[in-house]
Amino acid sequence: MEQAESVIVRCEHCGAKNRITPRKSEGRPRCGKCRRPLSPKPSGDEAPRAYTMRCSRCRVKNRIPPDKIDGEGRCGKCGAPLDAGELFLPQPFVLTDDNFDNKVVGSPLPVLVFSWAPWCPSCKSATPVVEAFASEILGRARVGKLNVDHNPALSSKFNIMSVPALLVFDNGQLKESFSGATDKSRIMRKMAPYL
């Protein structure tokens, strides 16, 4: 008996790979993780994904095609220049009380803030997960690390009572927060609505 060929489709929202068999492709297949509809193109044939960033002046989201990333882009609403170099800054970066407004509130991308403390064993086990997530999400979101012992003003402002804690910011506003050690798929599910 000949087996029907299946294809792998990557979810555009959460990044999960999904195996689609011909039987499943009759209707509109959905992602196994986030349950959103999948694009019909298999992951091997996908065109490169466009980058989305906010304008630093009017805060409107702009899409930048991958082939235009090296050129000088302009905001579609106000015409301000877009610095695509902001998409690929090294991460995770260190956050402090002093640089928070610049790095998080003014960020052209959504930001995941990993709040940790040097004495916390759960933070030590969560750090490699957050660092791996930061390398995978480069160009789509930013990841910052906040030492709560060295930055009491931010810890107080966002009511961080236990670590590790993860805070999701978009357009300079706190959108979600969750605590405890976690895995990359949970982080991606929390970040997906803002990407």
MOMOVEN-V938715 format. One record per pair of residues at least 4 apart in sequence whose ideal C-beta (glycine too) atoms are under 6 Angstrom apart, sorted by the first residue. I is the first residue (numbers start at 1). J is the second residue. D is the distance in whole Angstrom. If there is no record, write none. Layout:
I&J&D, I&J&D
This chain:
4&22&5, 6&19&5, 6&21&4, 7&20&5, 7&42&4, 8&17&5, 8&19&6, 8&42&6, 8&43&5, 9&18&5, 9&20&5, 9&38&5, 9&42&6, 9&43&6, 10&17&5, 10&43&4, 11&16&5, 11&31&4, 12&39&6, 13&34&5, 13&36&5, 13&192&5, 14&33&5, 14&34&4, 14&188&5, 14&192&5, 15&188&6, 16&31&6, 16&33&4, 18&31&6, 18&32&6, 20&24&5, 20&25&5, 20&29&5, 24&29&5, 28&37&5, 29&38&5, 30&35&5, 30&37&6, 31&35&6, 31&36&5, 31&38&6, 34&192&6, 41&45&5, 41&46&5, 48&66&4, 50&63&5, 50&65&5, 51&64&5, 51&87&6, 51&139&6, 52&61&5, 52&63&5, 53&108&4, 53&109&6, 54&59&5, 54&61&6, 54&108&4, 55&60&5, 55&75&4, 55&80&6, 57&78&5, 57&80&4, 58&77&5, 58&78&4, 59&171&6, 60&77&5, 62&75&6, 62&76&6, 64&68&6, 64&69&6, 64&73&5, 64&84&6, 69&84&5, 72&81&6, 73&82&4, 74&79&5, 74&81&6, 75&79&6, 75&80&5, 86&108&5, 87&139&5, 88&139&6, 91&134&5, 91&142&6, 91&143&5, 92&134&5, 92&143&4, 92&145&5, 93&144&5, 94&145&6, 95&100&6, 95&144&4, 95&146&4, 96&151&6, 97&151&5, 97&153&4, 97&154&6, 99&103&5, 100&104&5, 100&154&6, 101&105&5, 102&106&5, 104&111&5, 104&169&5, 105&172&4, 107&111&5, 107&142&6, 109&141&5, 109&142&5, 110&141&5, 110&170&4, 110&194&4, 111&142&5, 111&169&4, 112&143&5, 112&168&6, 113&144&5, 113&146&5, 113&167&4, 114&130&5, 114&145&5, 114&166&6, 115&146&5, 115&148&5, 115&160&5, 115&163&6, 115&165&4, 116&123&4, 116&163&5, 116&164&5, 117&148&5, 117&149&5, 117&163&5, 120&163&5, 122&164&6, 122&181&5, 123&163&6, 123&164&5, 125&181&6, 126&130&6, 126&164&5, 126&181&4, 129&184&6, 133&137&6, 133&184&5, 133&187&5, 134&143&4, 137&141&5, 140&195&5, 141&191&6, 146&151&6, 148&155&4, 148&160&6, 148&163&6, 155&160&5, 160&165&5, 162&179&5, 165&179&4, 166&178&5, 167&174&6, 167&177&5, 168&175&5, 168&176&4, 168&190&6, 169&174&6, 170&175&5, 170&194&4, 176&190&6, 182&186&5, 182&187&6
